[in-house]
């Protein structure tokens, strides 16, 4: 079973007239104002999955500042997932700093969301206030045994739309604050997986932490798969495409050329994700 752990879907009204939604949403405008930034819906992703041989995909929306828009987008995600005959697994996405963040998380989890994410703090990074706002959301996620997908990125190198001011110590403080939650750090966790080799604290604090590969071909050499498997094991690595940014086949080619065993590749491509999501593979 191949499971894509990181994809974005948007309802038709946003796909067809994105400019209407730039006002008051600087992160959305930054990411999606360029015409080359793709937006897709449920039909698009199912077609791509069929073409590239993906069995299931985790789908989510965008962390809108507008609470009503966030709620409607989550409704679209949940409805699209429900119509997919099990192909799509909807996650609840919202602005962590919004007043309705906790109620929206609980509403979506009670409605059948498979998890929470991708939660992104594009302005502040994961600072102390963000951790305090996350606390009740993490409580709700534990109650539902739901994974939480957090946007992270490498703190060095070139700038690009969506790169946040998050730092390694902020990511570490996140996992230290919520060690009992199943946390998935997007985009290889900004490289924090290296610190699994620390002799103190790492085992207990990082036991429930996983890493997705979203945007990896843009960010890292394919050797990262081999290095990650050696440090944390393929059980911790979850294939995620960031579709429609990149198609699944781009990742499959890199994984095939990364010097992995067949067993390691199978875990990365779906077996590890199935365990995180509670799916029988």
SULZIHU-V558779 format. One record per pair of residues at least 24 apart in sequence whose ideal C-beta (glycine too) atoms are under 10 Angstrom apart, sorted by sequence separation. I is the first residue (numbers start at 1). J is the second residue. D is the distance in Angstrom with one decimal. If there is no record, write none. Layout:
BEGIN
{{I;J;D} {I;J;D}}
END
This chain:
BEGIN
{{8;32;9.9} {15;39;4.4} {57;81;9.4} {70;94;4.7} {89;113;8.5} {90;114;6.3} {91;115;4.6} {92;116;5.0} {93;117;6.4} {95;119;8.5} {96;120;8.4} {97;121;7.6} {116;140;8.1} {117;141;9.6} {126;150;7.5} {150;174;6.8} {163;187;9.6} {166;190;6.5} {168;192;5.8} {171;195;9.2} {184;208;9.7} {185;209;6.5} {187;211;8.4} {188;212;7.6} {213;237;6.7} {214;238;9.2} {216;240;8.5} {217;241;9.5} {218;242;8.7} {14;39;6.6} {15;40;7.3} {16;41;10.0} {59;84;8.6} {70;95;6.6} {89;114;4.1} {90;115;8.6} {91;116;6.0} {92;117;7.7} {93;118;6.2} {94;119;7.6} {95;120;8.8} {96;121;6.2} {116;141;5.6} {126;151;9.2} {150;175;9.3} {162;187;9.4} {176;201;7.6} {179;204;6.5} {182;207;9.9} {183;208;6.3} {184;209;7.8} {185;210;7.2} {186;211;8.1} {187;212;7.1} {188;213;6.6} {210;235;8.3} {211;236;6.0} {212;237;7.9} {213;238;7.1} {214;239;9.0} {215;240;8.6} {216;241;9.1} {217;242;9.6} {15;41;6.1} {88;114;9.3} {89;115;7.5} {91;117;4.9} {93;119;7.1} {95;121;8.7} {97;123;8.6} {115;141;7.5} {126;152;7.9} {148;174;9.8} {164;190;9.4} {166;192;9.9} {168;194;9.2} {172;198;9.7} {179;205;5.2} {182;208;5.2} {183;209;5.1} {184;210;4.7} {185;211;5.3} {186;212;5.2} {187;213;8.0} {188;214;8.4} {206;232;8.2} {210;236;5.2} {211;237;5.7} {212;238;4.6} {213;239;5.5} {214;240;4.1} {215;241;8.6} {216;242;8.7} {225;251;9.5} {234;260;7.5} {239;265;9.3} {12;39;9.7} {14;41;9.2} {57;84;8.8} {67;94;7.9} {91;118;7.4} {92;119;9.2} {93;120;8.6} {95;122;9.6} {97;124;7.9} {125;152;9.6} {163;190;9.9} {168;195;7.7} {175;202;9.8} {178;205;9.6} {179;206;8.2} {180;207;9.1} {181;208;6.3} {182;209;8.3} {183;210;7.1} {184;211;7.1} {185;212;7.3} {186;213;9.1} {187;214;5.3} {188;215;8.9} {209;236;7.3} {210;237;7.4} {211;238;6.8} {212;239;7.3} {213;240;5.4} {214;241;6.6} {215;242;4.8} {218;245;8.0} {234;261;8.7} {237;264;8.6} {10;38;9.8} {11;39;9.5} {56;84;8.9} {59;87;9.5} {67;95;7.8} {70;98;7.0} {91;119;9.4} {95;123;10.0} {96;124;9.3} {109;137;10.0} {116;144;9.0} {125;153;9.9} {150;178;9.9} {176;204;9.5} {177;205;9.5} {179;207;7.1} {180;208;6.7} {181;209;9.0} {182;210;7.3} {183;211;9.7} {184;212;5.7} {186;214;5.3} {187;215;5.6} {188;216;6.6} {191;219;9.7} {208;236;10.0} {210;238;5.5} {212;240;3.6} {213;241;7.9} {214;242;3.9} {217;245;9.7} {218;246;7.4} {239;267;9.5} {10;39;4.7} {12;41;6.3} {15;44;8.9} {59;88;5.0} {60;89;9.4} {61;90;9.0} {64;93;8.3} {65;94;9.7} {66;95;8.7} {71;100;7.6} {78;107;9.7} {82;111;9.2} {115;144;8.6} {117;146;9.4} {119;148;6.9} {120;149;9.6} {121;150;8.7} {122;151;7.9} {172;201;9.1} {176;205;5.1} {179;208;6.6} {186;215;8.4} {187;216;7.6} {190;219;9.7} {191;220;8.8} {207;236;9.9} {211;240;9.2} {212;241;9.2} {213;242;8.8} {214;243;8.9} {217;246;6.2} {222;251;9.5} {225;254;7.2} {229;258;8.6} {234;263;7.7} {235;264;9.5} {238;267;9.3} {239;268;5.3} {8;38;9.1} {9;39;8.6} {10;40;7.1} {11;41;6.9} {12;42;9.9} {32;62;8.7} {56;86;7.1} {57;87;7.0} {58;88;7.9} {59;89;6.8} {60;90;7.1} {61;91;8.5} {63;93;5.7} {64;94;7.3} {65;95;5.3} {70;100;7.8} {74;104;6.8} {78;108;6.6} {82;112;7.3} {96;126;9.1} {106;136;9.2} {110;140;9.5} {114;144;9.3} {115;145;9.6} {116;146;6.0} {117;147;7.5} {118;148;9.5} {119;149;6.9} {120;150;7.8} {121;151;7.4} {125;155;9.5} {148;178;8.0} {172;202;9.7} {175;205;5.5} {176;206;9.2} {178;208;8.5} {179;209;8.7} {184;214;10.0} {206;236;8.6} {212;242;8.7} {215;245;6.3} {216;246;8.6} {224;254;9.1} {225;255;6.0} {228;258;9.6} {229;259;9.1} {234;264;4.3} {237;267;7.4} {238;268;7.3} {239;269;5.0} {8;39;8.0} {9;40;6.4} {10;41;6.5} {11;42;9.2} {12;43;9.9} {31;62;8.4} {55;86;9.2} {56;87;5.8} {57;88;5.6} {58;89;4.9} {59;90;5.7} {60;91;4.1} {61;92;8.6} {62;93;6.2} {63;94;5.9} {64;95;6.3} {67;98;5.5} {70;101;9.0} {74;105;9.6} {77;108;8.3} {81;112;7.8} {102;133;8.6} {105;136;8.3} {106;137;8.8} {109;140;6.3} {113;144;8.3} {115;146;4.6} {116;147;7.5} {117;148;5.8} {118;149;4.9} {119;150;5.4} {120;151;3.6} {121;152;9.9} {175;206;6.1} {178;209;9.6} {187;218;9.5} {188;219;7.4} {193;224;9.3} {214;245;7.9} {215;246;6.9} {222;253;8.7} {223;254;9.7} {227;258;9.4} {229;260;6.4} {233;264;8.5} {234;265;7.8} {236;267;9.2} {237;268;4.7} {238;269;9.2} {239;270;7.1} {8;40;7.6} {9;41;5.8} {10;42;9.9} {55;87;7.3} {56;88;7.2} {57;89;7.1} {58;90;8.0} {59;91;7.0} {60;92;7.4} {61;93;4.5} {62;94;9.1} {63;95;4.6} {65;97;8.2} {66;98;8.9} {67;99;7.1} {68;100;9.3} {71;103;9.6} {75;107;9.6} {79;111;9.7} {81;113;8.2} {97;129;7.7} {101;133;6.5} {102;134;9.8} {105;137;5.0} {108;140;9.8} {109;141;7.5} {114;146;6.8} {115;147;4.3} {116;148;4.7} {117;149;2.7} {118;150;7.3} {119;151;6.6} {120;152;9.1} {152;184;9.9} {153;185;9.9} {175;207;9.5} {187;219;6.7} {188;220;6.7} {196;228;9.5} {214;246;8.4} {218;250;9.5} {222;254;4.3} {225;257;9.2} {226;258;5.4} {228;260;10.0} {229;261;8.7} {234;266;8.2} {235;267;6.0} {236;268;9.4} {237;269;9.5} {238;270;8.8} {7;40;8.4} {9;42;6.1} {54;87;8.6} {56;89;6.2} {58;91;5.9} {60;93;4.4} {61;94;8.5} {62;95;9.3} {63;96;7.2} {65;98;6.9} {67;100;4.8} {71;104;6.3} {74;107;7.9} {75;108;8.8} {78;111;5.6} {81;114;7.9} {96;129;9.5} {97;130;7.2} {101;134;8.6} {102;135;9.4} {103;136;9.9} {104;137;9.2} {105;138;9.4} {106;139;9.9} {113;146;7.2} {114;147;7.9} {115;148;6.6} {116;149;7.0} {117;150;6.7} {118;151;5.3} {120;153;9.6} {148;181;5.9} {149;182;9.7} {150;183;6.4} {152;185;4.9} {153;186;8.1} {154;187;7.6} {172;205;7.8} {175;208;8.1} {187;220;9.2} {191;224;8.9} {194;227;8.6} {197;230;10.0} {217;250;5.3} {221;254;9.1} {222;255;7.8} {225;258;3.9} {226;259;4.9} {234;267;3.8} {235;268;9.2} {238;271;9.9} {239;272;8.5} {240;273;8.5} {9;43;10.0} {10;44;9.8} {28;62;6.1} {42;76;8.5} {46;80;9.4} {59;93;9.6} {60;94;9.9} {63;97;9.1} {64;98;8.4} {67;101;8.8} {70;104;6.5} {74;108;5.3} {78;112;6.5} {96;130;5.9} {102;136;4.8} {105;139;9.6} {106;140;5.2} {109;143;8.0} {110;144;8.2} {115;149;6.5} {116;150;9.2} {117;151;8.1} {147;181;8.0} {148;182;6.9} {149;183;8.1} {150;184;7.1} {151;185;8.6} {152;186;5.8} {153;187;5.4} {154;188;7.8} {156;190;9.3} {172;206;9.2} {175;209;5.3} {193;227;8.8} {194;228;9.2} {197;231;6.2} {216;250;9.0} {217;251;6.9} {220;254;9.3} {222;256;9.3} {223;257;9.8} {224;258;8.0} {225;259;7.9} {226;260;6.6} {233;267;8.2} {234;268;5.1} {238;272;5.7} {239;273;7.1} {9;44;8.2} {27;62;8.0} {28;63;8.9} {41;76;8.6} {42;77;9.0} {45;80;8.8} {49;84;9.6} {63;98;8.4} {78;113;6.4} {96;131;9.5} {98;133;8.8} {101;136;8.3} {102;137;5.8} {105;140;5.2} {106;141;9.8} {109;144;4.6} {146;181;8.9} {147;182;4.2} {148;183;5.5} {149;184;4.5} {150;185;5.7} {151;186;5.1} {152;187;5.9} {153;188;9.0} {154;189;9.2} {155;190;6.2} {156;191;8.7} {174;209;9.3} {193;228;5.9} {196;231;5.6} {197;232;9.0} {216;251;6.9} {222;257;6.0} {223;258;6.8} {225;260;6.0} {229;264;5.4} {234;269;9.4} {237;272;6.5} {238;273;4.7} {9;45;6.4} {27;63;7.2} {28;64;7.1} {67;103;9.5} {71;107;7.9} {75;111;8.6} {77;113;7.9} {78;114;9.8} {96;132;10.0} {97;133;5.8} {101;137;6.1} {105;141;7.3} {108;144;9.8} {109;145;9.9} {130;166;9.7} {138;174;9.5} {142;178;8.4} {145;181;9.8} {146;182;7.5} {147;183;7.3} {148;184;7.0} {149;185;8.1} {150;186;6.5} {151;187;7.3} {152;188;8.0} {153;189;9.1} {154;190;4.8} {155;191;8.2} {188;224;6.6} {195;231;9.2} {196;232;5.0} {217;253;8.9} {222;258;4.8} {223;259;7.9} {228;264;9.9} {229;265;9.5} {235;271;8.3} {236;272;7.0} {237;273;9.3} {238;274;9.8} {8;45;9.1} {25;62;8.3} {27;64;8.8} {28;65;8.8} {42;79;8.8} {43;80;9.1} {46;83;9.8} {50;87;9.2} {67;104;7.5} {71;108;9.0} {74;111;8.5} {96;133;5.1} {97;134;9.9} {102;139;8.7} {103;140;9.6} {106;143;8.7} {109;146;5.9} {141;178;8.7} {145;182;7.6} {147;184;5.5} {148;185;9.8} {149;186;6.0} {150;187;9.9} {152;189;5.2} {153;190;5.2} {154;191;5.5} {155;192;9.9} {188;225;9.9} {191;228;9.8} {194;231;6.5} {195;232;10.0} {196;233;9.1} {214;251;9.4} {217;254;6.0} {221;258;9.3} {222;259;8.8} {234;271;8.3} {235;272;5.1} {238;275;9.8} {7;45;6.0} {25;63;9.6} {27;65;8.1} {28;66;9.7} {42;80;4.0} {46;84;6.8} {49;87;6.7} {63;101;9.4} {95;133;9.4} {96;134;5.9} {102;140;6.7} {106;144;8.6} {108;146;9.5} {126;164;8.4} {127;165;8.9} {142;180;6.1} {152;190;4.3} {153;191;9.3} {154;192;9.5} {171;209;9.4} {193;231;6.0} {194;232;9.1} {213;251;6.5} {216;254;7.1} {222;260;10.0} {226;264;8.8} {229;267;8.7} {234;272;6.4} {238;276;6.7} {25;64;6.2} {26;65;8.5} {41;80;7.5} {42;81;8.3} {45;84;9.0} {46;85;9.7} {49;88;8.8} {74;113;7.7} {101;140;10.0} {105;144;9.2} {122;161;9.6} {125;164;5.6} {126;165;9.3} {127;166;9.1} {131;170;8.6} {138;177;8.0} {139;178;9.1} {141;180;9.9} {142;181;5.8} {150;189;8.7} {151;190;9.7} {152;191;9.0} {189;228;9.7} {193;232;5.1} {216;255;9.5} {225;264;8.2} {229;268;7.9} {233;272;9.0} {238;277;9.5} {24;64;9.1} {25;65;5.9} {122;162;7.0} {124;164;8.3} {125;165;4.2} {126;166;5.5} {127;167;9.5} {130;170;8.3} {134;174;7.6} {138;178;4.7} {141;181;5.8} {142;182;8.5} {152;192;7.3} {188;228;7.3} {196;236;8.0} {225;265;8.6} {228;268;8.7} {235;275;7.7} {236;276;9.7} {4;45;8.7} {7;48;9.0} {21;62;9.1} {24;65;6.2} {25;66;6.9} {28;69;9.5} {42;83;7.1} {46;87;6.2} {96;137;7.1} {105;146;8.9} {122;163;8.9} {123;164;7.9} {124;165;7.3} {125;166;4.3} {126;167;8.3} {137;178;9.6} {139;180;9.9} {141;182;7.7} {213;254;8.8} {235;276;9.6} {7;49;9.1} {24;66;6.5} {42;84;6.9} {45;87;8.7} {46;88;7.6} {120;162;7.7} {122;164;5.4} {123;165;8.1} {124;166;9.0} {125;167;6.6} {128;170;9.1} {131;173;6.5} {135;177;7.5} {138;180;8.5} {139;181;9.0} {141;183;9.0} {213;255;8.5} {21;64;8.2} {23;66;9.4} {45;88;7.2} {94;137;8.9} {105;148;9.2} {121;164;6.3} {122;165;8.8} {126;169;9.5} {127;170;6.6} {130;173;9.8} {131;174;6.5} {134;177;7.7} {135;178;7.8} {138;181;5.0} {189;232;9.7} {193;236;7.2} {225;268;7.0} {4;48;9.3} {25;69;8.1} {120;164;6.9} {121;165;8.8} {122;166;9.6} {126;170;4.2} {130;174;8.5} {134;178;7.3} {137;181;9.5} {193;237;8.5} {4;49;7.4} {21;66;8.4} {24;69;9.4} {42;87;9.3} {92;137;9.4} {121;166;7.3} {125;170;5.5} {126;171;6.6} {128;173;8.0} {131;176;9.6} {132;177;9.3} {138;183;8.5} {42;88;7.0} {120;166;9.4} {124;170;9.4} {125;171;9.4} {126;172;9.7} {127;173;8.9} {131;177;5.3} {2;49;8.7} {7;54;9.3} {14;61;9.1} {126;173;7.2} {131;178;8.4} {134;181;9.4} {189;236;9.6} {4;52;9.0} {9;57;9.1} {14;62;8.6} {21;69;7.3} {92;140;9.8} {126;174;5.2} {92;141;9.6} {121;170;9.2} {128;177;9.7} {188;237;8.6} {2;52;8.5} {4;54;5.2} {7;57;4.9} {9;59;4.9} {11;61;8.5} {2;53;6.2} {3;54;7.5} {4;55;8.8} {5;56;9.3} {6;57;8.6} {7;58;6.5} {8;59;7.4} {9;60;7.4} {10;61;6.9} {126;177;9.6} {185;236;9.9} {2;54;4.9} {3;55;6.5} {4;56;7.3} {5;57;8.0} {6;58;6.5} {7;59;5.2} {8;60;6.5} {9;61;6.7} {10;62;7.4} {184;236;9.7} {186;238;9.6} {188;240;9.9} {1;54;9.4} {2;55;5.2} {3;56;4.8} {4;57;4.2} {5;58;4.9} {6;59;9.3} {7;60;7.6} {8;61;7.1} {9;62;9.6} {60;113;9.0} {162;215;8.9} {185;238;9.8} {187;240;8.5} {1;55;4.8} {2;56;7.7} {3;57;7.2} {4;58;6.8} {6;60;8.4} {8;62;7.1} {60;114;9.9} {63;117;9.4} {92;146;8.6} {96;150;9.4} {184;238;6.3} {186;240;7.0} {1;56;7.0} {2;57;9.3} {3;58;7.4} {4;59;8.9} {14;69;8.8} {59;114;9.5} {60;115;8.5} {63;118;7.6} {91;146;8.5} {160;215;9.2} {187;242;8.1} {213;268;7.5} {58;114;7.0} {60;116;8.7} {62;118;8.7} {63;119;6.4} {91;147;8.4} {92;148;9.7} {93;149;8.9} {184;240;8.4} {186;242;8.3} {213;269;9.9} {58;115;7.1} {60;117;5.9} {61;118;8.9} {63;120;5.2} {91;148;8.9} {14;72;9.7} {56;114;9.9} {60;118;5.6} {62;120;8.6} {63;121;8.2} {65;123;9.8} {91;149;6.5} {160;218;8.0} {13;72;9.3} {14;73;7.8} {58;117;8.1} {60;119;9.3} {63;122;7.8} {150;209;9.8} {152;211;9.0} {160;219;9.0} {58;118;9.2} {152;212;9.8} {11;72;7.6} {147;208;9.0} {149;210;9.1} {158;219;9.4} {211;272;9.9} {212;273;8.7} {11;73;6.7} {14;76;9.0} {153;215;8.8} {157;219;8.0} {210;272;7.2} {10;73;7.5} {13;76;9.5} {147;210;7.6} {149;212;7.2} {151;214;9.1} {210;273;8.4} {9;73;8.8} {11;75;8.9} {12;76;9.0} {11;76;4.4} {116;181;9.7} {149;214;9.4} {154;219;6.8} {210;275;9.5} {10;76;7.9} {11;77;8.9} {117;183;9.5} {118;184;8.9} {120;186;8.4} {153;219;8.2} {154;220;8.5} {210;276;6.0} {9;76;7.3} {10;77;9.5} {115;182;8.2} {117;184;7.0} {119;186;9.3} {9;77;6.2} {11;79;9.5} {27;95;9.1} {116;184;9.9} {118;186;5.9} {208;276;9.4} {8;77;9.7} {11;80;8.6} {115;184;8.1} {117;186;7.8} {118;187;9.7} {25;95;9.8} {9;80;6.3} {9;81;9.1} {9;88;8.2} {162;242;9.9} {7;88;8.5} {9;90;8.8} {7;89;9.8} {162;245;9.8} {4;88;9.8} {5;89;9.0} {7;91;9.7} {4;89;9.7} {6;91;9.6} {8;93;8.9} {3;89;8.3} {5;91;9.6} {63;151;8.5} {31;120;9.7} {58;147;8.9} {60;149;7.5} {149;238;9.3} {184;273;9.0} {31;122;8.6} {58;149;7.6} {147;238;9.4} {149;240;8.6} {30;122;7.7} {184;276;7.0} {27;120;7.3} {91;184;9.9} {182;275;9.9} {27;121;9.6} {28;122;9.5} {118;212;9.1} {182;276;6.1} {27;122;4.3} {117;212;9.7} {182;277;9.4} {26;122;7.9} {27;123;7.6} {118;214;8.5} {182;278;9.9} {26;123;8.1} {5;115;9.5} {8;118;7.9} {6;117;8.6} {7;118;9.7} {5;117;9.4} {6;118;7.0} {118;240;9.4} {37;161;8.0} {118;242;9.4} {37;162;10.0} {58;184;9.1} {147;273;9.4} {34;161;7.6} {149;276;9.9} {33;161;8.7} {31;160;9.9} {32;161;8.7} {147;276;5.3} {31;161;5.2} {146;276;10.0} {147;277;7.0} {30;161;5.1} {31;162;5.4} {146;277;9.2} {147;278;9.3} {29;161;9.7} {30;162;7.1} {146;278;9.4} {145;278;7.1} {27;161;9.1} {27;162;7.8} {27;164;9.4} {5;147;9.0} {6;149;7.1} {5;149;7.5} {6;151;9.8} {58;212;9.0} {115;276;8.4} {114;276;9.8} {115;277;7.3} {114;277;6.0} {114;278;8.4} {114;279;9.0} {6;184;8.5} {5;184;6.9} {6;186;6.2} {58;238;8.9} {5;186;8.9} {6;187;8.6} {58;240;7.6} {57;240;9.2} {57;241;8.2} {59;243;9.1} {89;273;9.5} {54;239;9.1} {57;243;7.4} {54;241;8.2} {89;277;6.4} {52;241;8.9} {54;243;8.9} {89;279;8.2} {52;243;9.4} {57;248;9.0} {49;241;10.0} {48;241;8.9} {54;247;9.9} {86;279;9.1} {49;243;8.7} {54;248;5.3} {48;243;6.5} {52;247;6.3} {53;248;7.6} {54;249;9.7} {45;241;9.8} {48;244;7.6} {51;247;8.4} {52;248;4.1} {53;249;8.6} {51;248;8.7} {52;249;5.0} {45;243;6.4} {51;249;8.3} {52;250;9.3} {54;252;9.5} {44;243;8.8} {45;244;7.6} {48;247;6.4} {49;248;7.5} {52;251;9.3} {53;252;8.1} {44;244;7.0} {48;248;7.0} {52;252;7.3} {48;249;9.3} {40;243;7.2} {41;244;9.9} {40;244;4.4} {5;210;8.6} {38;243;8.7} {39;244;7.3} {5;211;9.9} {6;212;4.9} {8;214;9.8} {38;244;4.0} {5;212;5.0} {6;213;7.9} {7;214;8.8} {37;244;9.0} {38;245;7.0} {4;212;9.3} {5;213;8.3} {6;214;4.1} {37;245;8.2} {38;246;9.8} {4;213;9.8} {5;214;7.9} {6;215;8.6} {4;214;9.3} {31;245;9.8} {55;269;9.7} {56;270;7.8} {54;269;9.1} {55;270;7.0} {58;273;7.8} {53;269;9.8} {54;270;8.8} {56;273;8.2} {56;274;8.4} {58;276;9.6} {55;274;9.6} {58;277;7.6} {56;277;8.3} {56;279;7.3} {55;279;9.7} {56;281;9.8} {55;281;9.2} {5;237;9.9} {6;238;7.9} {5;238;4.3} {6;239;8.5} {7;240;7.6} {8;241;9.9} {4;238;9.1} {5;239;6.4} {6;240;2.9} {7;241;6.3} {8;242;7.4} {9;243;9.1} {10;244;9.7} {3;238;7.7} {4;239;6.4} {5;240;4.1} {6;241;6.4} {7;242;7.2} {8;243;7.2} {9;244;9.1} {3;239;7.1} {4;240;6.1} {5;241;8.6} {6;242;5.5} {7;243;4.3} {8;244;7.2} {2;239;7.4} {3;240;9.0} {4;241;5.1} {6;243;7.8} {7;244;7.7} {8;245;7.9} {4;242;9.2} {7;245;9.1} {4;243;6.6} {6;245;9.4} {7;248;9.5} {4;248;6.2} {2;248;7.7} {4;251;8.8} {2;252;8.5} {2;266;9.1} {1;266;8.9} {4;269;9.1} {5;270;9.1} {2;268;9.9} {3;269;7.4} {4;270;8.7} {2;269;5.0} {3;270;4.2} {5;272;9.1} {6;273;10.0} {1;269;8.3} {2;270;4.7} {3;271;8.5} {5;273;5.1} {1;270;4.4} {2;271;9.6} {3;272;8.6} {4;273;8.4} {1;271;7.3} {3;273;4.0} {2;273;9.0} {3;274;6.2} {5;276;7.9} {1;273;8.6} {5;277;8.3} {1;274;6.2} {3;276;9.1} {3;277;7.4} {3;279;7.5} {1;279;7.7} {3;281;8.3} {1;280;9.1} {2;281;9.9} {1;281;4.6}}
END
